[in-house]
């Protein structure tokens, strides 16, 4: 009975998120464990923050990026793996690092589109995901969108707290 309820909630979230986001052309698939949220927290808010974060990053919109990010004491931990031969591994530890990188990528018309998120539950007030599937495209990344994978966490009522993105390995090719 519990699994049926979780599946129904997941399906409802796919339909709501897919229809509510103008930035997300196809419905975002939600998988995994989103149960056990602390009082005042919800998976729906986490999903909304993830979608908002990627849309704000694509637009290099500092106000929207700040709203979608959790930055305790100015910290926001992120990394982005090397997607192109000429690319570099990017690591950041502050919101200012993130914003500078978003602005740099905007000059290359960077676009990242989330396709699926697989959650692995709440740890205290943080909803964690161990798989986030997305596509990435930009002027300096070639003509075809590149497939990526990531992991991260959403801090309840604060925003995306940490995010690590990389090219999708060939063994993970069956995913969207």
Order of alpha helices (4+ residues) and beta strands (2+ residues): alpha-beta-alpha-alpha-beta-beta-alpha-beta-beta-beta-beta
